[in-house]
Amino acid sequence: MSPHTLQLTRRMAAARLRQLVDEFRLLTSAFPDLRDAFDPDELPIDFILKRDAQAERLTPPTVHPRADLKEPGSDD
């Protein structure tokens, strides 16, 4: 792909993104009550399970010190 074509494609994508953002803002301003129209706990159970599983995968594991690695003579 030539540099000119790549640059033109990027500009077209940026313009389309601006259009979509403007449309989103227009819709949320036209229907402000829809932002709070649902309770996250009332979502379908499949969605909640997937959401929670993704959150667990993204959360780094908690490191707990192992008791067998303590230095001899320490009282901790």
C-alpha positions as a Python dict, from the first residue, in 0.01 Angstrom:
ca = {
    (1, 'M'): (0, 0, 0),
    (2, 'S'): (143, 335, -94),
    (3, 'P'): (207, 602, 172),
    (4, 'H'): (-43, 834, 3),
    (5, 'T'): (-317, 569, 14),
    (6, 'L'): (-240, 490, 377),
    (7, 'Q'): (-255, 858, 474),
    (8, 'L'): (-584, 904, 287),
    (9, 'T'): (-732, 596, 458),
    (10, 'R'): (-628, 725, 800),
    (11, 'R'): (-787, 1065, 735),
    (12, 'M'): (-1109, 901, 618),
    (13, 'A'): (-1116, 679, 928),
    (14, 'A'): (-1055, 977, 1156),
    (15, 'A'): (-1338, 1169, 989),
    (16, 'R'): (-1572, 871, 1030),
    (17, 'L'): (-1477, 837, 1396),
    (18, 'R'): (-1559, 1206, 1452),
    (19, 'Q'): (-1898, 1151, 1285),
    (20, 'L'): (-1973, 854, 1510),
    (21, 'V'): (-1870, 1043, 1825),
    (22, 'D'): (-2091, 1336, 1724),
    (23, 'E'): (-2383, 1100, 1660),
    (24, 'F'): (-2330, 934, 1997),
    (25, 'R'): (-2328, 1271, 2174),
    (26, 'L'): (-2644, 1372, 1991),
    (27, 'L'): (-2822, 1052, 2093),
    (28, 'T'): (-2715, 1070, 2458),
    (29, 'S'): (-2823, 1432, 2478),
    (30, 'A'): (-3159, 1348, 2316),
    (31, 'F'): (-3219, 1054, 2554),
    (32, 'P'): (-3035, 1136, 2879),
    (33, 'D'): (-3261, 912, 3087),
    (34, 'L'): (-3141, 600, 2900),
    (35, 'R'): (-2798, 619, 3063),
    (36, 'D'): (-2952, 512, 3394),
    (37, 'A'): (-3226, 293, 3249),
    (38, 'F'): (-3080, -38, 3367),
    (39, 'D'): (-2924, -185, 3676),
    (40, 'P'): (-2594, -370, 3607),
    (41, 'D'): (-2706, -648, 3841),
    (42, 'E'): (-3018, -707, 3630),
    (43, 'L'): (-2819, -809, 3322),
    (44, 'P'): (-2853, -1167, 3191),
    (45, 'I'): (-2658, -1419, 3399),
    (46, 'D'): (-2444, -1523, 3097),
    (47, 'F'): (-2331, -1163, 3053),
    (48, 'I'): (-2252, -1122, 3423),
    (49, 'L'): (-2048, -1445, 3428),
    (50, 'K'): (-1847, -1341, 3120),
    (51, 'R'): (-1791, -991, 3259),
    (52, 'D'): (-1669, -1125, 3593),
    (53, 'A'): (-1446, -1385, 3426),
    (54, 'Q'): (-1283, -1114, 3214),
    (55, 'A'): (-1229, -897, 3519),
    (56, 'E'): (-1057, -1187, 3696),
    (57, 'R'): (-827, -1246, 3399),
    (58, 'L'): (-730, -879, 3388),
    (59, 'T'): (-663, -854, 3763),
    (60, 'P'): (-308, -953, 3855),
    (61, 'P'): (-290, -1235, 4110),
    (62, 'T'): (-232, -1141, 4473),
    (63, 'V'): (102, -1260, 4600),
    (64, 'H'): (90, -1406, 4950),
    (65, 'P'): (415, -1481, 5134),
    (66, 'R'): (457, -1853, 5188),
    (67, 'A'): (513, -1974, 5541),
    (68, 'D'): (782, -2220, 5436),
    (69, 'L'): (995, -1940, 5290),
    (70, 'K'): (1030, -1749, 5618),
    (71, 'E'): (1377, -1700, 5748),
    (72, 'P'): (1471, -1929, 6036),
    (73, 'G'): (1436, -1756, 6369),
    (74, 'S'): (1188, -1491, 6250),
    (75, 'D'): (868, -1462, 6451),
    (76, 'D'): (647, -1316, 6173),
}
